[in-house]
């Protein structure tokens, strides 16, 4: 479960939280299974935070720093992550139905089994992200360049992007060798 002290700091807003992060750079925030629906986490430094299994339904994480964070199996349904930095983050198994992922940096991230149906991926950085087993049904604003920049699409449910992948980057559909 999430550390109560970390939840208390989150509830005080981004200014208090970010100052605490500057004062405690070696502490890895533990927000495991935190219940934060509709929370305003915009602009917060959540880098390397543990947000696995957290409920972030309709949360505002726009502009947040989530580099290297563990957001695995989190509920990000209808969350706003516009311009957030999730470079190298673990979003494996996360539920991102109708999430706003526009201009998000997901580069190098673990997105295996992520569910992103109807999510907005406009100008999102997906380079070197692992989308093995991901579900992209009705994902919006996904370009050929974005799709072909990922590390793997093995066993991904691409739906309307299947022919794009088969035509432009078929090697990504094969089982990874590493």
N, C-alpha and C positions, 0 to 999 in steps of 0.2 A: 504494500500500500504506500501511497505518497507520504512523504514526510510532512507532518502538520506545519512545521516552521516554513517549509517551502511554499505550501499552499497559502499560508498567511501573508507571506511576502508578495506572491502573485496577486492576491486580492487587493493589495495596496497600490497597484498600478505600475506602469512601465518605468516611471522615474525612480521609484523606490527599489523596484526589482533590479533595474540596470545598475544602480549605484551599489546594491548588495553584490552583484556579480563582479563589478570592478574591485570591490573590497575583498572578495573571496574567490579569486581566479582559479584556485585549485579544487573548489567544491563542485562536484557533479550533481546538479539538481535532480532530486528524485521525485518525480510526479507520476510514478507508476500508477496506472488505473485511476488517475485523478478525474473527478467529475466536473468538467468545465464547459458545459454547453453555453453557448451565447457569450462566452467570455471575451473581453477585449484584451488580446495579447499582442496587439499590433506594436511593432517596433521593439519588442522585447528580445533580450539576448538569452536565447534558450539553447545556445550551442552546447553540444554534448549532453543535453538533458535527457533523462529517462522519462519518456512519455508513452511507453508501451502500454497498450490496452486502455489508454485515456479516452474519455468521452469529450470530444471537441466539436460536437455537433453545432453547426452554425457559428463557431468561434471565429473571431477576426484575428488572423495571424499575419496580416499584410505587413510586409517589410520586416518581419521577424527574422532573427538569425538563429537558424536551426541546424547549422553545419554540424555534421557528425552526430546528430541527435538520434535516439532510438524511439521511433514513432511506430514501431511494428504493431500490427493489429489494432491500431487506434481507430476510433470512429471520427472521421473528418467529413461526414456527410454535410453538404452545403456550406462547408467552411470556406472562408476567404483567405487565401494564401498569396494573393497578388504581390509580386516582387519579393517574396520571401526567399531566403537563402537556405536551401536544404542540401547543399553540396555534400556528398558522401554520407547522407543520412540513411537510416534503415527504415523504410516504409513497407517492408514485406508484410503482406496480409492486411494492410490498412484499407479501410473502406472510405473511398473518396467520391461517392456518388454525388453528382452535381456540384462538386467543389470548384472554386475559382482558382486555377493554377496558372493563370496568365503571368508571364514573365518570371516564373519561378525557376530557380536554379536547382535542378535535380541531378546535375552532372555527377557521375560516378556513384550514384546512389543504388541501394538495394531495393528494388521495386518488385521483387519476385512475388507473384500472387496478389499484387495490389489490385484493387477493384476501383476502376476509374470510369464507370459508365456515366455518360452525359457530362463529364467534367470539361471545363474550358482549359485547353492547353496552349492558348495563343502565345506564341513567342517563348514558350517554356524551353529551358535548356535540358535536354535529355541525353547529352553526349556521355557515352560510356556507362550509362545506367543499365542495370540488369532488369529487363522486363519479362524474364522467363515466367510463364504461367500467369501473366497479368491479364486482366479483362478490360478491354478498351471499347466495349460496345457503346456506340454513339458518342464517343469522345469528340469534342468539338475543336476546330481550328488546329488540327494536327497536320503538319506538312510532311511531304516526302523526306525533306532534309532532316527534320526532327526524328522521324521514324528510323531512318537509315543511320542515324548517329549513335544509336544505342549499342550496348555490348551484346545483348542477346534478346531474341523474341521467341526462343524455344518454348513450345507449348502455350504460347500466348493466344488468347481469344481475341482476334483482331477484327472480326466481323466485317464491316465495310472497308477496312484497311488491308484485308488479306491480299487482294490482287495487287495493291501498291507494293506490299512487302515482297510478294512473289516476283514482281517485275523488276523492282529497283534494288532490293537487298536480300535475295533469297538465302544467302549464306547465314543470315541472322536467324533463320527459321530452323537451322540445324542444331543438334545437340552440341553444346559447348565442349571443347576438348580440354579446357583447363580446369 
